[in-house]
Amino acid sequence: MKISGEHQLKAPVEKAWKALTDPAILQKITPGCERLQPVGPDEFEATLKLGVALVKGTYKGKLALREKTPPESYRLVMEGSGAPGFVKGEATLRLREQEGGTLVSYEGDAQVGGAIASVGQRLMEGVARMVLSQFFRNLEKELGRKKEGKS
């Protein structure tokens, strides 16, 4: 399954980069993320609980930030599994200044197996887009809190 898109943030590139590479913020803004524990430089063990259709369940896995080029891009590599099946994939995030803020573009590919593979690519793409939409809304709120001096 391939997924790509972009999102405009009302924050400078440096601030967006910092948020998108901070494990505490990533845990806070990722829908369903219950745990994001560092296990090495830019490597983490994660627990994610999703409650959407046939992909509903708890997933445990690993993710890593690779090929970091601050504050422009990095490659996210992940794999996880749970009762509904498994997912393995990677995505590249790119940040660039645009209109006084940051344009985040992403492009990735994921493979799924088990029961979640039976829901079909169209439904999986819909779930992925919904999770990404929530992720970016949460990121905007977090960046807004930082701007106002709240944490």
ZIZI-V22199 format. One record per helix or strand of 2 or more residues. SS is the DSSP state (A for helix, B for strand). FROM is the first residue (numbers start at 1). LEN is the number of residues. If there is no record, write none. Layout:
ss=SS from=FROM len=LEN
ss=SS from=FROM len=LEN
//
This chain:
ss=B from=2 len=8
ss=A from=13 len=9
ss=A from=23 len=7
ss=B from=33 len=8
ss=B from=43 len=8
ss=A from=53 len=3
ss=B from=57 len=13
ss=B from=73 len=10
ss=B from=85 len=14
ss=B from=101 len=13
ss=A from=114 len=6
ss=A from=121 len=28
//
